[in-house]
Amino acid sequence: MNKMLLPVVAGALAALTFTAHAETIRVAGNFATEHSSSLAMEVFKKELEAATNGAVTVDVFPAQQLGGAAENVQAVKLGAVEIIWVGSAYLSRTVPDLAAISLPFQFADRADAFAVVDGPVGEAIDGKLADEGMLSLGYMELGFRQLTNNVRPVASVADIDGLKIRLQPNETHLATFRALGANPVAMDVKELYSALEQGVIDGQENPFAIINVAGYAEVQKYVSNTNHFFDFISVVANRKKFEAMDPETQAAIRDAMGKAIAFQRELAAEQDAAALDKLIADGMTYTEVSPEFAAALRETTAPVAADAKAKLSPEIASLLGSPAVGQ
């Protein structure tokens, strides 16, 4: 065969492999279009459609186009969408063992956090998700969460006392802020901006990049780098729909998502560093957390972490305590 024709023939054969099992994959998320995770899903779309020569197409719906985070979780469970990307906390009521990666002041840095979710702990949690009909495709960075409010600068544990703070629906998160003296309120992110604007709540907590792209500087005055949780974005598929796809399509999806997640993690670190400067430029008052304040936060919330660990399944608890996962 003419060597000039080999690439053409190879491409045609690849296209035939996927054409017999043509798929349209709907991917939903609640993050803003310009957030690193939403941009990563465009990478996923590009990579998957290229790998399958267009036989598999991807429709991406960011920015709550198909509902808020809780609605997206229900949609992927029911198979109304094939894949979602969502803050891991929104899956914690379905898989309580996700508390293993949601403990207060658990991780020293990004590398420490990803060593856990990319290792045995993450694999065990993925098994729990699979039992609930959701197949994990990996973890992106949501990042270290920071506290904002409209009442006062936060420079001590006493400054948190009495603040009405919105949190994700995660029992460990809620218990952490109760221990700090706040009045935590579980609320879907789609309701958050208006609640802040109307003064229904005093504040919220999110990574700097989310605070920036969501426009919370417009309705919040004070911000502190409390770093109280490191949060992940779970990418999950409807297990039944995924397993019904042919092996070639499954492999192409996993490969494309792996590239998208690698892209997102790198971009998230860059966006986080730039976001604080932007928030200050937009008028927020920034209060740096002192070493003494950080130590007081860890000490005050230590019983919450201990209680959450005690409620984990024996399998997850034993893995979390292993030096192999950096704990």
C-alpha positions in Angstrom: 0.0 0.0 0.0 1.2 3.5 -0.8 2.7 4.9 2.4 0.9 8.2 1.7 -2.4 6.5 2.2 -1.6 4.8 5.5 -2.7 7.8 7.7 -5.9 8.1 5.7 -6.7 4.5 6.0 -5.9 4.4 9.7 -8.2 7.4 10.3 -11.0 5.8 8.4 -10.7 2.6 10.4 -10.8 4.6 13.6 -13.9 6.4 12.5 -15.6 3.1 11.6 -14.8 1.8 15.1 -16.8 4.6 16.7 -19.5 5.2 14.0 -21.2 1.9 14.8 -21.7 3.2 18.4 -22.3 7.0 17.8 -22.8 8.8 21.1 -23.7 12.3 22.2 -22.5 12.9 25.8 -24.1 15.7 27.8 -21.8 17.2 30.5 -23.3 19.5 33.2 -21.8 21.7 35.9 -22.7 24.7 38.0 -19.3 26.5 37.7 -19.0 29.8 35.8 -18.1 29.6 32.2 -14.7 31.2 32.8 -13.8 28.9 35.8 -10.9 26.5 35.2 -13.2 23.5 35.5 -15.5 24.7 32.8 -12.6 25.5 30.5 -11.3 22.0 31.2 -14.6 20.5 30.0 -14.0 22.3 26.7 -10.6 20.5 26.6 -12.5 17.2 27.2 -14.9 18.0 24.4 -12.1 18.8 21.9 -9.9 15.8 22.9 -12.8 13.3 22.8 -14.3 14.4 19.5 -10.8 14.4 17.9 -10.0 10.9 19.3 -13.3 9.5 17.9 -13.2 11.5 14.6 -16.4 13.2 15.6 -18.4 10.0 16.0 -18.7 10.9 19.7 -19.9 14.5 20.3 -19.9 16.4 23.6 -22.4 19.0 24.7 -21.1 21.0 27.6 -23.5 22.9 29.9 -21.7 25.0 32.5 -22.9 27.9 34.7 -26.1 26.1 36.0 -27.6 25.8 32.6 -29.1 22.5 33.6 -29.7 23.4 37.2 -27.7 23.9 40.4 -25.2 21.4 41.9 -27.8 19.3 43.8 -29.9 19.1 40.6 -26.9 18.0 38.6 -26.2 15.2 41.1 -29.8 13.9 40.7 -29.6 14.2 36.9 -26.5 12.0 36.6 -27.9 9.5 39.1 -31.1 9.2 36.9 -29.1 9.2 33.7 -30.6 12.5 32.4 -27.1 13.6 31.7 -24.1 11.3 31.2 -21.4 13.3 33.1 -21.3 16.1 35.7 -18.5 18.0 37.4 -19.5 19.1 40.9 -18.0 20.1 44.2 -17.4 16.8 46.1 -19.4 18.0 49.0 -22.6 17.6 47.0 -22.0 13.9 46.8 -21.3 13.4 50.5 -24.9 12.7 51.5 -24.9 9.9 49.0 -21.4 8.7 49.9 -20.7 9.7 53.5 -17.1 8.4 53.2 -16.3 11.5 51.2 -15.8 13.0 54.6 -12.4 11.4 54.4 -11.2 14.1 52.1 -13.2 16.9 53.7 -11.6 17.2 57.1 -10.8 20.6 58.5 -7.1 21.6 58.0 -6.3 18.2 56.5 -3.9 19.0 53.8 -0.7 21.1 53.9 -0.7 21.9 50.2 -2.1 20.9 46.8 0.4 18.1 46.3 -0.6 16.5 49.7 -4.3 16.7 48.7 -3.9 15.1 45.3 -1.7 12.3 46.7 -4.7 11.2 48.7 -7.4 11.4 46.0 -5.1 9.9 43.3 -4.1 7.0 45.6 -5.8 4.2 47.6 -8.2 6.6 49.5 -9.5 8.0 46.2 -9.9 4.5 44.8 -11.9 3.3 47.8 -14.2 6.3 47.6 -14.6 5.7 43.9 -15.8 2.2 44.7 -18.5 3.7 47.1 -19.6 6.0 44.3 -19.9 3.0 41.9 -22.1 1.3 44.4 -24.5 4.2 44.1 -24.5 4.1 40.3 -21.9 6.8 39.7 -18.6 6.2 38.0 -15.7 8.4 39.0 -13.6 9.9 36.2 -11.2 11.8 38.5 -10.8 14.8 40.7 -10.2 18.4 39.7 -9.1 21.2 42.1 -11.7 23.4 43.8 -9.0 24.5 46.2 -8.5 25.9 49.6 -11.6 27.5 50.9 -11.5 31.1 52.3 -14.0 33.0 54.4 -15.8 36.2 53.4 -18.4 38.3 55.2 -20.0 41.7 55.4 -19.8 42.3 59.1 -16.2 42.6 60.1 -12.6 41.6 59.3 -11.8 38.1 60.6 -8.5 37.9 62.4 -9.4 35.6 65.3 -11.8 32.8 66.2 -13.8 35.3 68.2 -14.4 37.3 64.9 -16.3 34.3 63.5 -18.7 34.0 66.4 -22.3 34.7 65.4 -21.7 35.1 61.7 -24.4 33.5 59.5 -22.3 31.7 56.9 -23.4 29.7 53.9 -21.8 26.3 53.4 -22.1 23.4 51.1 -24.4 20.6 52.3 -21.5 18.6 53.9 -22.0 17.6 57.6 -18.3 17.9 58.4 -18.2 21.4 56.9 -21.2 22.4 58.9 -19.9 21.0 62.1 -16.6 22.8 61.6 -18.2 26.2 61.5 -20.5 25.4 64.5 -17.4 24.6 66.4 -16.0 28.0 65.4 -19.1 29.7 66.8 -20.7 30.6 63.5 -24.3 29.9 62.4 -23.8 27.8 59.3 -26.5 27.5 56.7 -26.5 24.7 54.0 -27.5 26.4 50.7 -27.1 25.5 47.0 -24.7 27.8 45.2 -27.5 28.9 42.8 -29.1 30.8 45.7 -25.9 32.2 47.2 -25.4 35.5 45.4 -28.9 36.8 46.0 -28.8 35.7 49.6 -25.6 37.7 50.1 -27.0 40.7 48.2 -30.2 40.7 50.3 -28.4 40.3 53.6 -30.1 37.0 54.3 -26.7 35.6 55.3 -23.5 37.4 56.4 -21.0 35.5 54.4 -19.8 32.5 52.6 -16.6 30.4 52.0 -15.1 29.5 48.7 -11.7 29.4 47.0 -10.4 32.8 45.9 -11.0 31.9 42.2 -14.7 31.1 42.8 -15.2 34.2 44.9 -13.7 36.1 41.9 -15.6 34.6 39.0 -18.9 34.5 40.9 -18.7 38.2 41.5 -19.0 37.9 45.3 -16.7 41.0 45.7 -19.8 42.9 44.6 -21.8 41.8 47.7 -19.0 41.0 50.2 -16.6 43.3 51.9 -14.1 41.3 54.0 -12.0 38.2 53.1 -9.4 36.2 55.0 -7.2 33.3 53.9 -8.5 30.8 56.4 -7.6 27.7 54.2 -10.0 25.7 56.4 -10.7 23.0 53.8 -9.1 21.9 50.6 -12.0 21.0 48.3 -12.2 18.9 45.2 -14.4 18.8 42.1 -15.6 15.3 41.4 -16.1 14.3 37.8 -18.7 11.5 37.7 -20.6 9.6 35.0 -23.8 7.6 35.1 -22.3 4.2 35.6 -25.0 2.3 33.7 -24.7 4.5 30.6 -20.9 4.5 30.7 -20.7 0.7 31.0 -23.1 0.3 28.1 -20.7 2.1 25.8 -18.2 0.0 23.8 -14.7 -0.4 25.3 -13.1 1.9 22.7 -15.5 4.7 23.6 -14.9 4.1 27.4 -11.2 4.3 26.9 -11.4 7.4 24.8 -13.5 9.1 27.5 -11.1 8.2 30.2 -8.1 9.4 28.2 -9.7 12.7 27.2 -10.9 13.4 30.8 -7.4 12.6 32.1 -6.0 15.3 29.8 -8.8 17.8 30.9 -8.1 17.2 34.6 -4.4 17.7 34.2 -5.1 21.0 32.4 -7.5 22.1 35.1 -5.2 21.4 38.0 -2.5 23.5 36.5 -4.8 26.3 35.5 -6.6 26.3 38.9 -3.3 27.0 40.7 -2.6 30.0 38.4 -6.2 31.3 38.8 -6.1 31.0 42.6 -2.9 33.1 42.9 -4.3 35.8 40.6 -7.8 35.9 42.1 -6.9 37.4 45.5 -5.1 40.3 43.9 -8.3 40.9 41.8 -10.6 40.8 44.8 -8.5 43.4 46.6 -8.5 45.5 43.4 -12.2 45.2 43.3 -12.5 46.7 46.9 -12.5 43.8 49.3 -10.6 44.2 52.6 -8.1 41.4 53.0 -7.0 40.2 56.4 -4.0 37.8 56.5 -4.4 34.9 58.9 -1.6 34.9 61.5 0.2 31.8 62.6 -1.5 32.1 66.0 -4.9 32.4 64.4 -4.2 29.4 62.2 -3.2 27.3 65.2 -6.3 28.3 67.1 -8.5 27.3 64.1 -6.9 23.9 64.0 -7.2 23.4 67.7 -10.8 24.5 67.9 -11.9 22.2 65.0 -9.8 19.1 66.0 -12.7 17.4 67.7 -14.8 17.8 64.5 -12.0 16.0 62.5 -11.7 13.3 65.1 -15.5 12.7 65.1 -15.7 12.6 61.3 -12.9 10.0 61.2 -14.7 7.9 63.7 -17.7 7.7 61.5 -15.8 6.5 58.4 -16.1 2.9 57.2 -13.2 0.8 58.6 -11.8 0.4 55.1 -11.5 4.1 54.4 -10.4 4.9 58.0 -7.5 2.4 57.8 -6.3 3.9 54.5 -6.6 7.5 55.7 -4.4 6.6 58.7 -1.7 5.1 56.5 1.6 6.9 56.0 1.4 5.9 52.4 -1.3 8.6 51.8 0.7 11.3 53.6 -1.5 11.5 56.7 
